[in-house]
Amino acid sequence: MIREETIAREQAALMRNYGRYPVEFVRGEGAWLFDPEGRGYLDCMSGISMINAGHCHPDVVAAIREQAGVLINTSNLYYTDPMIELAEWIRDTSMGGRVFFCNSGAEASEAAIKLARKAGGADRTEFVSLEDGFHGRTMGALALTGQPGKQEAFRPLMPGARYVPRNDQDALRAAVSERTCAIAIEIVQGECGVYPLDDDFVRLARELADESGALLIVDEIQTGMSRTGPLYAYQDVGITPDVMCLAKSLGGGFPIGAVTARPGVDDTFQPGDHGSTFAGSPLACASALAAAHVLDDAALQDHVRKEGACFLAGLQGLVDDGLAAEARGRGLMCAIDLPDDRGAQVVSDMLERGFLVNNTSPRTVRFLPPLVVTGDELSTVLAALRDVLAA
Ligand SMILES: Cc1ncc(COP(=O)(O)O)c(C=O)c1O
């Protein structure tokens, strides 16, 4: 699966912050990745929901090729058209407000944090976010990421973050005050193991933000771009955020992040308040526009809902048969809890059978296939999983 020499070179050249699975990829197509020997692996991770349109989607490849031959980047000192077109698309498909571009999810969180702090003024410096939530690993984003294990080595963090357990309405009520500049949530908590928030809890967050004068930041970095069915997961809950963060699949695999805010909040940043040299490059935006046109598609979204429901029913079947403890999901964002701590072993056994999944904890295995995956392909995942769990 992987050459010894590749592992040795990686260990000598790269910092030790990633634990990689023992496989190397040299090519991708649709829902498949291929190793140097040409063995295909069914990708059930999409680069952590980063390549929803599938690997090397022909439209994305064509857009990158064409743009790369014309203009790659200019910085934000000048006007370029792909950036404006992509901002118009984000504005018109979400809250109708202006857009800020950056290069990753964590940078989108940082921009949202600065925007909320500036909008809140000197008296509103607190954030309320959720225990087990994930918003990125840079210092501001890490402060909103309610996971002590990830924060510990990096204290002191940005002050003012308060965490409440997901779906605990009383705790949310108690945490939000006139000092809160923003409440930050994911509609489905992804990194900690795919936990959809109760719709009532999300609606309460919206109400409390309105009552207290705080902003509601919805982090759609993992849930966005049709991953859960709708283009943005908040659209199925019937609320509208004040601020939304996007990244991952927005770029079709090419790095880009974005923050959009509703009209009235979208003029918070003024020249000099925030920026990024690379952000909104013609190349990144051309790739993103191509991916957006693939993913903002009713037929694809129906497919995600139908195949997601079918896959979740299959996972539930494993629970019913005593092979798993719980199944959760929305659209093609799913997870199972195991009855024991065999998560890493299950991932490794699935890899051996040619399926890429990951475990978000020793007990939880997550599935985020490219949205172009077929029902037949997902059936093979379920069959392999049954085999692995029954072993
Ligand atoms: C919900 C959410 N927010 C933010 C991030 C951070 O994105 P990035 O890794 O691009 O910095 C992630 C990454 O997994 C995420 O899932």
The ligand as an SDF file (V2000), in Angstrom:
LIG
                    3D

 16 16  0  0  0  0  0  0  0  0999 V2000
  -16.6200   23.0470   11.0090 C   0  0  0  0  0  0  0  0  0  0  0  0
  -15.1910   23.3560   10.7030 C   0  0  0  0  0  0  0  0  0  0  0  0
  -14.7260   24.5930   10.8800 N   0  0  0  0  0  0  0  0  0  0  0  0
  -13.4470   24.9170   10.6050 C   0  0  0  0  0  0  0  0  0  0  0  0
  -12.5620   23.9760   10.1400 C   0  0  0  0  0  0  0  0  0  0  0  0
  -11.1310   24.3610    9.8550 C   0  0  0  0  0  0  0  0  0  0  0  0
  -10.8910   24.3340    8.4890 O   0  0  0  0  0  0  0  0  0  0  0  0
   -9.3840   24.2790    7.9400 P   0  0  0  0  0  0  0  0  0  0  0  0
   -8.8440   22.9340    8.2500 O   0  0  0  0  0  0  0  0  0  0  0  0
   -9.5180   24.5640    6.4740 O   0  0  0  0  0  0  0  0  0  0  0  0
   -8.6310   25.3610    8.6490 O   0  0  0  0  0  0  0  0  0  0  0  0
  -12.9950   22.6630    9.9570 C   0  0  0  0  0  0  0  0  0  0  0  0
  -12.0490   21.6160    9.5080 C   0  0  0  0  0  0  0  0  0  0  0  0
  -12.2530   20.4380    9.6820 O   0  0  0  0  0  0  0  0  0  0  0  0
  -14.3370   22.3450   10.2430 C   0  0  0  0  0  0  0  0  0  0  0  0
  -14.8070   21.0900   10.0860 O   0  0  0  0  0  0  0  0  0  0  0  0
  1  2  1  0
  2  3  1  0
  2 15  2  0
  3  4  2  0
  4  5  1  0
  5  6  1  0
  5 12  2  0
  6  7  1  0
  7  8  1  0
  8  9  2  0
  8 10  1  0
  8 11  1  0
 12 13  1  0
 12 15  1  0
 13 14  2  0
 15 16  1  0
M  END
$$$$
